[in-house]
Amino acid sequence: MAYFARRFAFFLATLWAAVTLNFLIPRLQPGDPAEAIVSRLAGKSQAIDPAQVAAVRAMLGVPGGNLFQQYVDYLRSVLHGDFGVSYTYFPYSVTHMIGQALPWTVVLVGVTQILSFIIGNLLGTWAAYRRNSRIDSVITLGSTFVGTLPFFWIALLLIYVFAISLHWFPERGGYGGGSSPGWSWVFLSDAFQHSVLPGLALLITGPIGWIIGMRNNMVQSLGEDHARLAMARGLPERRIALTYGARIAILPNVTGFAIALGSIVGGTVLVETVFNYPGMGRLLLEAVSNKDFPLMQAIFLFTTIGVLVANFLADLLYGFLDPRVRKVETA
């Protein structure tokens, strides 16, 4: 019980630190979002009118006063779920914009993360079971080679082959102009076709880390005393590999998978930018480019909370799967 209490206390302390940093980092960036908006509307060659900047700042509700008062107001707003108005998409609220982008990212990145985890661990287990064989070499060397390729190059190659040359899938966007978001079959099939190429780009590189990690952990686990004892007792090699090797080797990957699922909320900036996909990654890029502090803070906060909650649940699951962890911290 003490182990879980310490994990929960650590979670709360980390959450407070993350919320505080989330408040400070955007305010440490140079520039004024109101000045950026006025400059963009007037043109770069025109002088900025201070009165217009003050009017835009008042319209957007840009925080004023001392930093401590802003921090108190920020904490109060976070507790009430009020993240303000987006500077980039005024007059839409930050909550509205995140609600529009989050489902796209959760479906695309969530599905690919789960498939990458399953595929990667299965291939890593197979490579470790057939270690030092041709299959092991093909899996490990092949995944290592693919991992050295730049991701944007893979994405652009997929666009050139399957969208431009073969015309099998659309090259950009989340859905076509002929359909509107909804639960109709026309929109769902259109959205699926637009998600194939970005999903395939993620699936090409996604399993690599799981393959290498699972393979190395399992080889190390099969060389420990408990696996040797099972082998001396005459247990089948396949049972030793799955029961004593894979079961223990997958534990570190569970934590990594939980963190990966938690980071889904933040999206994948590179993928969504290359494919112009309407997810959280592209929304974050636009917020950073336009110094949209409320939108940046909300996306960072959602991502941080997602990672912290996932990591906390992984710690709890770790405590149940491996009782040795609780004994070490109690000692």
N, C-alpha and C positions, 0 to 999 in steps of 0.2 A: 504493500500500500504506500509506503514511503517513496518508492520509486515513481509511482504515478503522481503523487503530490508534488514531487520535485520537478517532474516534467511539466506539470500544469503551471507551477510558479515561474519556471523558465519561459514558458510560452507567453505568459502575461507580461513579463519584463521585456521580452523581445518585441512583443506587439507594441508596447508603449514606445520603445526606442524607434521602431519602424515608423510609427505615426509621427513622432517628433521630427525625424529626418525627412519624412515626406512633406512636412510643413516647411522645413528650412531650405531644402535643396532648390526648389523653384525660385525662392526669393533671393538666393545667392547668385542666380544667373543675371548677367548684365542685360540692360534694356528694359523698356517699358512697353507692355502690350498695347496700351492706348496710343503711344507714339507710333508703334508699328502699324496699327490700323489706319491712323490718320495719314502716315507716309504712304501706305499702299493705295489709299483712296485718292490722295492729292497727286501722287507721282513722285518719283525719286528726285526730280530736278526742282520741285517746289519746296519753299520754306514751310516749316511746320508751325502752325498757329497754336500758341499755348492755350487759347480759349477753346479751340476745337479739341485739343488733348484733354482738357479738364472736363469738357462736356462728354466725351467718349468714356472717360474714366468714371464719371458719375453714372452714365447709362449702363455700363457693364458692371458696376458695383465693385470696382477694384478696391481691395482692402486699403484702408488708411489707418493713421494712428501709429502708436508705438508697436514694436514687435511683440511684446508680451500680450498686449490686448488683442492683437491679431491671432496669437496662438490660442488664447482663451476662446475667442469667437470661433476659431477653426475646430477646436475640440467639441464645442457645443454643437456646431453644425454637423460634424461627423456622427455624433451620438444620435442626432435626429435624422440622419440620412439625407441631409441637405448639402449638396455639393456646389450649389450656385448655378450660374448661367455660363454657358460656353462662350468664350470670346470669339472663337472661330465661326460657330454656327448660331450666333445670336439671332433670334431670341430663344432658341431651344435650350433647355436645361442640360446639364451634364448627365443627369440620370437618363434623360431621353436618348441622348446620343449613345451612351453605353448600352442601353437596352436595345438599340438598333443594331449595334455591331457585335455584341457579345454572342448571340446565337450562332452567327456565322463562324466565329472562331471556335466556339465550344464543339460544334459538330465536326468541322474540318480537322482541327488540331487534336481534339479528344479521340476521334476514331483512329487517326493515324498514330497517335501515341500508344494506344492500346494494342493496335496491330503490330507496331514496331517492337513493343515489349514482348509480345508473344512470339513473334518470328525470331527476334534476336536471341531470346533465351533458349528456344528450341534449337536453333542453329549452334549456339554456344555449347549447349549440352551435347549435341551430336559430335561437334568437333572435339570436345574433351573426352567423350567416350571412345572416339576413334583417334585419339591423340597420336601424333607422329606418323599418321598415315596420309595418303594422298588427299582424302576428304578433309582432314584437318588443315592441310596446307592450302587447299583451294578456298576453304571458308575463311581462314584467318588472313591469308595474303590478299584474297579478293576483297574482303571488307576493308582491310587497311588501305588498299589501292584506291577504292572508291572514296574513302575518307579523306584522301589527299586532294581530291578534285574540288575546286571552288563551287560552292553551292549555287551561286548565281549562274555559273557556266552550265551546270546541270539543268537549271530551270530554263535558261534561254535555249538550250539544246532541245528540251522537250517541246517548247513552244514552236521552234523551227520545224521539227519533224512532224509532230502530231497536229499542230494547228495550221501552220503556214503551208507545209508541203502536202500532207495527207488530208487536211481539212476534216479530221475526225472530231476534234473538240474545239471549243472556243478558246481563244488565246488570252482574254482578259475579262475581268469583271466577275460578279457573283451570279448574275442572271441577265438575260437579254432584254432588249427594249420591248419585245412583244409580249412580255408577261409581267404581272405585278405580284409583289409578295403576298402570299396566302397559302392555304392548305390545298389548293387545287392541284390536280395531277400535272397540268401544264407547267405550273411554276416549279413544282418539286423536281420534275424530270429536267427542266431547264437548269435549275440550280445544281443538280447532280452532275450534269455535263460540264458545267463551269468549274466544279470542284475537283474533277478527275485529275487534271494536270498539276495543280498545286498539291493535291493529296499524294500523287505519284512522286513528285519531287521530295516531299517529306518522307515517304516510305523508302526511297532509295538510300538516304543517309541516316534515317532514324534508327534502324536496328543495329548500326555498327557498334555503338558504345555498349549495348547490351550483349552483343556477340562476344566482344573482347573481354568484357568484365565477367560474364558467365563462364567462359572457357577458362580463364585464368583462375577464378575462384574455385571452380570444380576440380581442376588439375591439382591445385594445392590441397583441397579437401580430400581427394582420393589418396594423397600421399601421407595423410596423418594416421595416427595409431589406430583410431577406431575403424578406419577402412582396412588397414592391414590385418586387424584382428578378425574382421568379418571375412576377409579373404582366406585367412588361416583356418577358419571354421568351415570352409568349403561352400560358402554361399555363392550363388550364381553371379557372374560378373555384371550382368545387366541390373540385377537387384541392388548390388553394391553401388553401382553408378547412380541409380535413381534414388535409392533410399538414403545412402550415406554421403553421396556426392552432390547431386543436384539439389536435394532438400536443404542442405546447409549452405551451398554456394549461392543460392538464390536470395538469401537473407539480405546481403548488402544491396542487391538490385531492388528489393522491395522499397527501401528508403529512397533510392534514386527515382523509382517509378512514382512514388507519392509526391516527391518534389516536382517531377516533370508534370504530373497532373495538376498540381497546384499552380504551376506557371502558365497553364493554358489560358488563364484569364488575361494575361498580358499579350497573348497572340504571338505571332512570328512576323517581325517587321519586314525582314528581307523577302519572305515568300509573298506576303500580302502586298508588298510594294511592287515586286516584279510582275505579279499576276493581277495587280489592281483589284485585289480581293477586298470586299467591304467588311473587314474584321477589325479587331482591337489593335493589331499591329499597325495597320495603316492609319487608324484613328490616332494612335500615339504619335506617329511620325508627323502628322498634320498639327497636332497640339504642340509639339516641340518646335516645329518650324514657325508657328504663329505666336509663340510665347503664351499659349492658352493655359495659364496656371491652374484654374479650377479643373479643367479636363485632364491635364497632366497629373495633378495630385490625386484625382479620383482613380485613374488607371493604375498609377503606381500603388495606391493604397489597396485596390482590389487585388492586384498581383501579389503584393506582399502578404496580405491576409490569406490569400489562397495557398501560397507556399508555406506559411507558418502553420496553418490548420492541417495541411497535408503532412508536413513534417511531424507535427504533434501526434496525428493519428498513426503515422508510421512508427513513432517511438512507442506508442501504446501497443501496437501490433507486434513490434519487436519484443516487447516485454512478455507477451503471451507466447510467441513462437520460440523464443530462446530464453528460458529461465535463468541462464547463466548471467545475463545482463543485469537482472534484478539483484542477484547475489553479489556481483562485483560492486554495484553502487551502494549496497547495504553494508558491505564489509568496511 
